[in-house]
Every structure is written in structure tokens, then in C-alpha cells.
Amino acid sequence: MNTPIFKDQVAIVTGAGQGIGFEIARQLAMKGAGVILNDFDNELAQEAAKKIREADGNCIAFSGDASDPDMINGMIEEAVKCFGKLTIAVANAGITLFGDFFEYPVENLRKVLDVNMIGSFLLTQAASRQMRLQNQGGRILLMSSVVGHQAHQFLGAYAMTKAGLEMLAKNLVIELSPFGITINTVAPGATLTERTLAEDPTYPKTWAAITPMGRPAICEDIANAALFLLSPLSGHITGQSLIVDGGWTSVSPLPDLSNMNVKS
């Protein structure tokens, strides 16, 4: 009988009520990990964790703002209380706020910075402290984006945060490696999620036309890459970013954004 690859592992996944985060949490639980599933929306978090438990996964919901240090510390305490340790942290929570650079409001900038950068930094810091205390190593994964590599109109603030996360992962190799902790990023391209489909019903057709592989990603594509970087199979990989975009960054054509309201 095969041992599940994440047996005896304990993970936190933020922003996991739906979409990519949910799929990462689901796959971790299905492959043996105990999972603390976070989302800002309590109802969404509870329902997501329930789905995973109904499929025989070990998952606990923990709702709250992923940029709040008290909430972050609470998640780690919950992981240790419920499962005895923390070995995996996935900083998946993030927000995308399009906007014309010349008119981009400071309140939107602060929101993007708070969730995407500050929240990811604080989760990495708190999780690393716990992993260092345990002295058993660990895996940290930050969620970047293809726009951290290639320019995309109206996404200057968002792209800045994603490129910053990749530099954070590279830089922290120096400080985390002595404790056996790896840190990497996954950079998804266009991905079909509940949010992208709700925002743009033409999203699948639009991105299929400009993605070399002929389709946008699905959540499983991104989760598969994430689980590789979180698994024992990637023990000598750290400070790297894995792009999952069907080849889009090789050519980088932009979708038609002419009908978007980017000033709000």
C-alpha cells in the first residue's frame, strides 16, 4: 500500500475558500496532510473545509483577514493545537485591482500591498519561526503571477507585488536554508476560477485565443505545480519561481481591455 506523500504534514493555505487556494488545500488533504484552510469569508471557508472533510480529508476552517498579524498567529497556534506542528505554509491570498496608473487611487494601492505583500511576508515570517522552533524543516510557497514577469496593462500595482514576492523568496533562501526550509513561488497565468468567470463570461474564449497551448489553466494545473514544490520531491529546489501559463509569457499578447472600467 502506498503511503500518501503528505502523510504527517500540516499545512496552512490562505485565500482557500475557492479557486486555486481551495484546490491546493483539497489536494494536500487528499494526499495525507492536515490542513488549516483560511478565507476572509467565514461562510466560504466553512463550506470549503466541509467539502474536503466529506471527501475524507483532514481540514479545519479558519476565517479572517490574511494581512492581519493576529489572525496569522492564530492560524499557526490552531495548526499546532490541532495537529501538533506546522510544516507547510501557502500564502495564496491576494487581490487584483485593475486601474489606470495615472488615476490609481491610494486606497486601492494600500489594499493590494496589504494583502499581497504584507500578508504574505507576515505569514512567511510567522510560519518560519514555528518551523525553526520545531527543527524539522518545512516548505513555504508564495503565489506570484505571470504579470510579475511580463507587463500587463492596468495591473501596475498588482504586478509590483507579485514581482516583489518572487524577490522575497529568492532573498529568504539565505535565512531559511540553514533550517531546512525551502521557499518558492508559483506564477499562474490566466486561470479559470469562480472569480474570473464571474468577472468575465468570455474569459475562457479570450484566453484560449492568446495562449499557445490553446486554453487557460484550470485550478488543478496550478495546484499540481504547487504540490510538487511542497513535496519531498523538490527538496533541493528553493528560491525559484515556476510559471504555469500554457506558454503565454513566451509571447505575451494582451486581451482586449477596451471595455473595462479601470478607473474605479
N, C-alpha and C positions, 0 to 999 in steps of 0.2 A: 504493500500500500504506500502510495506517495505521500510524503509529508507536505502540507501546504507551505508554500515558500515564505509566507509571512507569519508562520506559527510562532507564538511567544513575542510578537512585535506589538507595539502600542503606538497608535498614530493619532495626531490631531490634523484635521483638514478644515480650513476656514472657507467661508463662502460656499458651502457644500449642500445647500438646500435643493439645488437643481443644477442642471448643466454639467460642465466639466468637473467641478468640485464634487458633485454627487457621484459621478461615475468613478472618480478616483477613490472616494470613500467606500463605495459599493465593492469595487474590485479588491481593495485592501481587506475588507471584511470577509469577502467570499474566499480569499486566499489565506485566511487564518488570523489576521490582525484584530486586536481590539481597537475600536475607532471612536474617538470623540468628534462628532460632526457638528460644526458650527455654522450658523447663518444668522444674519441680522434679524430676520423674520422668524419669530419663535414658532408660529404655526407651520411654516415651511420646514424648519429644522426638525420639529417633532414628527411630521409626516414622512420626511425623508428617512429618518432613523428607524421609524416603524417599518417602512418598506424593506429596509435592509435586515431588520430582525425577523421579519416574516419569511425571509429567504434563508434564515438560519445564520445570519451574520451577527457578530457581537458589536453593537453600535449604540452609543448614548448621545442624545441631542444636547447641545449646549448653545443657547442663543445669546446674541449680543454683538456689539459693535467691534469689529475686528481691528479697529485702530485704538481701542480703549485699553490701556495697560492693566487696569484692574480686571477687566474681562479676560485678557490674555493670561494673566497669572492664575485666575480662577480656573481656566481650562486645564492648565498644567496641573494644578492641585487636584482637579477632578480625575485626570488621567492617572495620577499616582495613587489616589484614593481607591479608584475602581479597579485598576489593572496592575498597580504596583510599580510602574515605571513609565517612562516616555522614551521611545526610540526613533520616532518618525514625526516630522512636522512639515506640513504642506501649507505654505502661505498662498492660498488660491484666491482669497477675497480681493476684489478690485472693482473699480467703477470706470466707465468710459463716458466722458462728457465732451462731445464734439463742440467745436466753436471756432469762429474766425479769430485768428491770432490778434488782430488789431482791436477787436472788441471783446476779447475773452475776459469775463468778469472774475475778479479776485476771489469771490466766494466759491466759484467753480474750481479755480486753481487749488484752493485750500482743501476742498473735498477730495480731489484727485490725489493730492500729495498725502493727505492724512491716511486714506485707506490703502492706496497702492504702495506708498513708500514707507511711511511711518509705521503703519500696522505690520507690514512685512518685516521691517527692521526689528520691531519690538518682539514679534513672535520668534524670530530667529535668535535674538538675544536671550529671551527667557527660556526657550527650548534648549539652547546650547548650554546654558547654566545647569539645567537639570541633567542633561546628558553628561556633562563634565563631572557632576557630582556622582553619578552612577558609575562612571569609569568603564562603560561598556560600548563606547562608540555611538554612532547614530547616523541618521540620514535627514537632511534638510533640503526641501525643494521650494524654489520660488517660481511664481508664474509670470513669465515675461510675455512677449508678443513679437510677431514679425515686424511691427512698427518700431520696435527697439533696434531694428537693423536697417529698415528701409523707410523712406519718408512717405507719409500718408497725409493728404490734405485734411485740415481741420482737426488734427489729432496731436498738435504740438505738445500740449501739457501731458497727455496720456503717454505719448511716445517717450518723453523725457523720463517719466517714472519707470518705464519698462527698461530702457537702456541703463538707468541707474541701478535697477535690481540686478542686472547682469554684472555690472561692475562690483556691486556689493558681494555677489557670490565669488567672483574672482579674487577680490581682496581678502575675504574671510578665510580663504584656503590657508593663509599664513597662520591664523589664530586658531582655527578649528582642527586642522590636520593632526597636531600633536595629541589630540584627544580621540582620534579615530572617527571624527565626524566629517562626513562629506557634505558638500553643499553645491547644488547645481540648479540650473533653470531649464524650464521647458518654454519654448516660444511658439505658441499656436498661431496658425494663420486663420483665415475665415473658417468658422466652425458653426455647424447647425446646433443651436440650443433653443430652449424655450424663449429666451430673451431676444436673440437675433431674429427668430421667426416672427415674434410678436411685433418687433420694431419695423420689419420689412418683409412682407409676404413674398416678395420677388427675390429674396436673398439667395435661395438655392440656385435659381436660374442665373442670376447676375454673377455669382462667384464661380459657378461651373464654367461659364464662358471665358473667364480670365485666369483660371487655374490650370496649369499644364496637365495635371492628372485628370482633369475633366469633372471634378466635383469638389465642393468644400469638404472640410473634415467633418466627421461626426465625433461625438464626445468620446467614444471608445478609442478613436485614433490617438487622441491626446492622452487619455488615461493609460493606454498601453505604453506610451513613451515614458510617462511619469513613473509607472510601476517598475520599469526597467531601472531607472535611476534611483529608485528607492530600495531596490532588491539587493541581495548578496551578489548578484551577477555584475554589479557596477562598482565593486569595492575599491577599484583603483581609478575611478573617474571622479574628479572634483574640480570645481571652478569652471565648469563648462556649460554651454547653452545648446540644447537640442531643438532645432527648428522642425516643426511638424506643419507643413503648409502645402503639400502637394506640388511643390516646385515654384510657388508664387514669388518668393524672394529672388529667384533667378531671373525673372522677367519683370515683375512688379507693375503690371498695368493697374490703374485705379478704376474702381467702379464709377458710374455716373453719379455724382453727388449734387447735381444741379437742383434737385427738388428738396434738398434737405434744409430744414430751418436750423442753421448753425449758430445763430446769434443768441439764442435763448439759453 
